[in-house]
């Protein structure tokens, strides 16, 4: 593990990231839609889960590896897609792709992150995932997906919770427009996107298909009916529909409904190793990390993201050992219980030491 004295704990990324980005880009990364209720409930859902340790077990050897769609990961963590990533990291999406490959995990490329799928695909010979926003008709969609498959992306992910672009008051009030929104194509195509499109796409590709933005058991079961391989529980980081539930709160019921018939992913304010462990204990196969990726990338670029993953690995290792388990396969809901959150919100919940000037 790299001994980077600049980034010793997760808190260290925050001040460095804030200093490196504009006010608008900071609000884009750290804010949510309208009242930011969904955004705050994401964190509250994680804070409402307590860990229940077992003791006097041999935890001298801990294996944190897992497999996702047939590919081995060092941790059950995917660097989630971030549109307009170049507003946070000047080099854009090649940075998390290369960092993930160096560490041993995967990056999911956003279709609205520069420098584009071909350049990202060619930057490293390592498995990666591709996420699509619909900005054209069926022919356009099929052509983009074909390009992604031809360029070796290991799975295709369709974002399905963005029929309309969320009203993000922080950005609107300051007239900030993310790069990917400048000159954006007519978004009626995303509003028209429906299950028949999923059916067509599923029949046209041989790689795994993921739906990102599932928030109900009914839609999860419909996804199974349409042959979807991955159900990605997400509310877009609280940046789309306001007044929704936290993603992790939805996780157990969807896991119970799916019953192992698809890979389950989840995101939503997952920022610490304990968050990852909680999500896996609740039944997820892997988690997506978005804001933490953005913070570490803005703070230190490639090296920052690798360092973040190293710290996350240490936190997860410590958590598993203190819980009394030696692998994620040993986790179950026996290791968690409901708890009352402490009342901290947003960044204060994840990084409470910031207010103390640690």
C-alpha positions as a printed Julia matrix, in Angstrom:
358×3 Matrix{Float64}:
   0.0     0.0     0.0
   1.3     3.46   -0.9
   2.22    5.56    2.1
   0.82    8.87    0.89
   1.11   11.32    3.77
  -1.23   13.75    2.01
  -4.14   11.3     2.09
  -4.03    9.3     5.31
  -7.77    9.07    6.03
 -10.91    9.66    3.96
 -11.37   13.13    5.45
  -8.16   14.26    3.74
  -9.71   14.14    0.27
 -12.4    16.69    1.04
 -10.4    19.9     1.53
  -8.08   19.07   -1.36
 -11.0    18.38   -3.69
 -12.79   21.57   -2.67
  -9.68   23.63   -3.42
  -9.31   22.11   -6.88
 -12.8    22.57   -8.34
 -15.1    25.49   -9.05
 -18.07   26.32   -6.87
 -20.42   25.0    -9.54
 -18.56   21.71   -9.94
 -18.5    21.26   -6.15
 -22.26   21.75   -5.92
 -22.73   19.35   -8.85
 -20.73   16.66   -7.05
 -21.97   17.16   -3.51
 -25.57   18.33   -3.99
 -28.91   16.76   -4.77
 -32.21   17.78   -6.31
 -34.63   20.36   -4.92
 -34.8    19.97   -1.1
 -32.09   17.27   -1.15
 -34.33   15.0     0.91
 -33.48   11.9    -1.12
 -29.8    12.84   -0.96
 -29.92   13.0     2.84
 -32.01    9.85    3.15
 -29.31    7.91    1.33
 -26.93    8.66    4.14
 -29.59    8.26    6.82
 -30.4     4.77    5.51
 -26.78    3.72    6.03
 -26.62    5.4     9.42
 -29.77    3.5    10.44
 -27.92    0.17   10.24
 -25.82   -0.98   13.19
 -23.15   -3.67   13.02
 -23.3    -6.66   15.38
 -19.87   -8.24   15.94
 -19.02  -11.8    16.88
 -15.85  -12.38   18.88
 -13.22  -15.04   19.57
 -12.98  -16.17   15.98
  -9.82  -16.65   13.97
  -9.76  -13.64   11.66
  -6.02  -13.61   11.03
  -6.63  -14.14    7.29
  -9.32  -12.11    5.52
 -10.21  -12.47    1.84
 -12.04   -9.46    0.4
 -12.12  -10.6    -3.23
 -15.35  -11.16   -5.11
 -16.57  -11.77   -8.65
 -18.82   -9.52  -10.69
 -20.18  -10.79  -14.01
 -17.38  -13.36  -14.09
 -14.56  -10.91  -13.37
 -12.6   -10.99  -10.13
 -12.5    -7.79   -8.1
 -10.15   -6.98   -5.26
 -13.14   -5.43   -3.46
 -16.91   -5.62   -4.18
 -16.74   -2.0    -5.33
 -17.31   -0.43   -8.75
 -16.34    3.14   -9.55
 -19.79    4.4   -10.49
 -20.49    6.41  -13.66
 -20.1    10.18  -13.31
 -21.29   12.4   -16.13
 -19.28   15.57  -16.83
 -16.38   13.97  -14.95
 -14.04   16.38  -16.73
 -15.5    19.18  -14.58
 -13.86   17.44  -11.61
 -10.84   15.76  -13.22
  -9.43   17.56  -16.27
  -8.29   14.34  -17.96
 -11.79   12.9   -17.66
 -12.83    9.28  -17.52
  -9.49    7.71  -18.42
  -8.37    8.54  -14.88
 -10.81    6.32  -12.9
 -10.56    3.61  -15.55
  -6.78    3.43  -15.21
  -6.92    3.79  -11.43
  -9.45    0.97  -11.12
  -7.31   -1.27  -13.3
  -4.21   -0.52  -11.25
  -6.0    -1.36   -8.02
  -7.91   -4.39   -9.31
 -11.49   -3.15   -9.56
 -13.73   -1.9   -12.37
 -14.89    1.51  -13.52
 -18.31    2.04  -15.1
 -17.9     4.69  -17.79
 -20.64    7.26  -18.19
 -21.65    7.83  -21.8
 -21.55   11.57  -21.12
 -18.02   11.68  -19.76
 -15.12   12.69  -21.96
 -13.0    11.61  -23.79
 -15.53    9.02  -25.0
 -15.89    5.27  -25.06
 -13.22    4.43  -27.66
 -10.47    6.4   -25.93
 -11.42    5.06  -22.52
 -11.61    1.51  -23.86
  -8.14    1.87  -25.33
  -6.47    3.42  -22.29
  -6.01    0.13  -20.46
  -6.45   -3.58  -21.16
  -8.7    -4.38  -18.21
 -12.43   -5.15  -17.8
 -14.67   -2.1   -17.66
 -18.4    -1.37  -17.77
 -20.36    1.08  -19.96
 -23.37    3.14  -18.83
 -25.74    4.73  -21.35
 -27.88    7.85  -21.28
 -30.38    7.8   -24.13
 -29.79   10.8   -26.39
 -31.16    9.48  -29.65
 -33.64    7.1   -31.23
 -33.45    3.3   -31.28
 -30.94    3.29  -34.13
 -28.69    5.7   -32.2
 -28.96    3.59  -29.04
 -28.14    0.36  -30.83
 -25.16    1.92  -32.59
 -23.67    3.28  -29.34
 -24.16   -0.05  -27.56
 -22.61   -1.91  -30.5
 -19.58    0.39  -30.29
 -19.25   -0.34  -26.57
 -19.49   -4.08  -27.09
 -17.04   -3.96  -30.02
 -14.6    -2.05  -27.8
 -14.64   -4.77  -25.18
 -16.79   -3.36  -22.41
 -17.71   -6.24  -20.11
 -21.35   -5.21  -19.55
 -23.86   -2.58  -20.63
 -25.73   -0.52  -18.04
 -28.86    1.46  -18.92
 -29.74    4.34  -16.61
 -33.51    4.23  -16.15
 -34.22    6.85  -13.48
 -33.65    9.93  -15.61
 -36.71   10.37  -17.82
 -36.32   14.05  -16.92
 -33.28   15.86  -15.6
 -33.59   16.53  -11.87
 -33.9    20.13  -10.71
 -30.65   20.65   -8.85
 -31.27   23.9    -7.03
 -27.66   24.49   -6.04
 -26.6    24.59   -9.69
 -29.71   26.36  -10.97
 -29.37   29.15   -8.43
 -25.79   29.81   -9.59
 -26.45   29.27  -13.31
 -23.94   26.41  -13.43
 -24.36   23.94  -16.28
 -22.27   20.75  -16.24
 -20.2    20.17  -19.36
 -22.35   17.26  -20.52
 -25.45   19.45  -20.38
 -24.04   22.16  -22.63
 -25.53   21.66  -26.07
 -27.13   18.37  -24.95
 -29.26   16.63  -27.54
 -33.04   16.66  -27.21
 -33.76   14.57  -24.09
 -37.2    13.48  -25.19
 -35.51   10.23  -26.21
 -34.75    9.41  -22.56
 -38.36   10.23  -21.62
 -39.63    7.83  -24.3
 -37.29    4.99  -23.34
 -39.28    1.98  -22.06
 -39.37   -1.77  -21.5
 -39.68   -2.52  -25.21
 -36.29   -0.86  -25.68
 -34.84   -3.05  -22.94
 -36.27   -6.1   -24.71
 -34.69   -5.06  -28.02
 -31.31   -4.34  -26.46
 -31.31   -7.62  -24.55
 -31.95   -9.54  -27.77
 -29.13   -7.74  -29.59
 -26.21   -8.23  -27.2
 -24.44  -11.17  -25.6
 -22.81   -9.32  -22.71
 -24.54   -8.81  -19.34
 -27.22   -6.1   -19.22
 -27.69   -3.93  -16.11
 -30.53   -1.54  -15.26
 -29.42    1.33  -13.02
 -32.08    3.23  -11.11
 -34.32    0.4    -9.87
 -36.21    1.44   -6.73
 -39.14   -1.0    -6.41
 -39.62   -4.74   -6.24
 -42.13   -4.54   -9.11
 -39.52   -3.07  -11.46
 -36.89   -5.5   -10.23
 -39.18   -8.42  -11.07
 -39.99   -6.9   -14.47
 -36.26   -6.62  -15.13
 -35.97  -10.35  -14.51
 -38.8   -11.0   -16.96
 -36.89   -9.06  -19.6
 -33.7   -11.04  -19.08
 -31.72   -8.38  -17.24
 -28.55   -9.69  -15.55
 -27.88   -6.87  -13.11
 -30.28   -4.86  -10.96
 -28.63   -1.66   -9.8
 -30.57   -0.04   -6.96
 -30.01    3.69   -7.16
 -31.7     7.07   -6.94
 -28.92    8.83   -8.82
 -27.3     9.93   -5.59
 -30.42   11.88   -4.66
 -30.02   14.01   -7.77
 -33.22   13.01   -9.61
 -36.58   12.42   -7.88
 -36.69   14.24   -4.56
 -38.42   12.75   -1.49
 -37.47    9.18   -2.36
 -36.16    6.59    0.07
 -32.51    5.9     0.67
 -31.13    3.21   -1.62
 -29.88    0.96    1.16
 -33.31    1.05    2.8
 -34.74   -0.46   -0.4
 -32.04   -3.08   -0.73
 -33.37   -5.92    1.5
 -36.85   -6.09   -0.05
 -35.46   -6.12   -3.59
 -32.91   -8.78   -2.66
 -35.69  -10.9    -1.19
 -37.83  -10.5    -4.31
 -35.02  -11.27   -6.75
 -33.91  -14.39   -4.84
 -30.52  -14.66   -6.46
 -31.76  -14.52  -10.05
 -29.71  -11.42  -10.88
 -26.65   -9.61   -9.62
 -27.59   -6.85   -7.18
 -25.69   -3.57   -7.06
 -26.45   -0.51   -4.97
 -25.13    3.02   -4.54
 -26.17    6.11   -2.61
 -23.71    7.89   -0.3
 -21.49    4.83    0.14
 -18.34    6.54    1.36
 -16.7     4.33    4.0
 -15.66    0.73    4.44
 -18.43    0.12    6.96
 -20.95    1.28    4.33
 -19.69   -1.37    1.91
 -19.93   -4.07    4.58
 -23.47   -3.03    5.53
 -24.61   -3.18    1.9
 -23.14   -6.64    1.38
 -24.64   -7.89    4.65
 -28.03   -6.67    3.38
 -27.63   -8.75    0.24
 -25.84   -6.64   -2.38
 -23.22   -8.3    -4.56
 -21.34   -5.05   -5.16
 -21.62   -1.34   -4.47
 -21.1     1.71   -6.64
 -18.94    4.56   -5.4
 -19.61    7.92   -7.03
 -19.05   10.96   -4.8
 -16.08    9.4    -3.04
 -14.56    8.7    -6.45
 -15.19   12.31   -7.45
 -13.67   13.65   -4.24
 -10.53   11.53   -4.47
 -10.13   12.16   -8.18
 -10.55   15.91   -7.79
  -8.13   15.85   -4.86
  -5.36   13.78   -6.41
  -6.24   12.51   -9.87
  -5.19    8.95  -10.66
  -3.08    8.59   -7.51
  -5.91   10.01   -5.42
  -8.42    7.41   -6.61
  -5.96    4.56   -6.09
  -5.22    5.87   -2.6
  -8.94    6.15   -1.84
  -9.41    2.5    -2.8
  -6.46    1.53   -0.61
  -7.96    3.32    2.38
 -11.36    1.8     1.63
  -9.72   -1.62    1.58
  -8.13   -1.03    4.98
 -11.45    0.13    6.42
 -13.27   -2.91    5.01
 -10.57   -5.3     6.23
 -10.73   -3.82    9.71
 -14.53   -3.93    9.75
 -14.74   -7.56    8.64
 -12.14   -8.63   11.16
 -13.87   -6.82   14.01
 -17.18   -8.36   12.97
 -15.59  -11.8    13.27
 -15.75  -12.84    9.6
 -13.02  -13.72    7.13
 -14.84  -13.08    3.84
 -17.9   -11.4     2.43
 -19.49  -14.81    1.9
 -19.8   -15.18    5.68
 -21.84  -12.0     6.03
 -25.59  -12.1     6.54
 -28.28  -10.02    8.18
 -27.32  -11.68   11.46
 -24.5    -9.14   11.58
 -26.72   -6.06   11.44
 -29.6    -4.5    13.35
 -31.71   -1.34   12.97
 -30.38    1.69   14.79
 -31.29    5.32   15.3
 -29.11    7.68   13.23
 -27.22   10.35   15.15
 -28.82   13.28   13.36
 -25.81   14.33   11.32
 -26.6    15.04    7.67
 -24.73   14.75    4.39
 -21.03   15.4     4.52
 -21.18   15.9     8.31
 -22.36   12.31    8.67
 -19.55   10.86    6.54
 -16.74   13.15    7.66
 -17.64   14.33   11.18
 -14.05   15.24   12.05
 -14.01   18.06    9.48
 -16.0    20.3    11.8
 -13.45   19.65   14.54
 -10.47   20.63   12.38
  -8.9    17.22   12.97
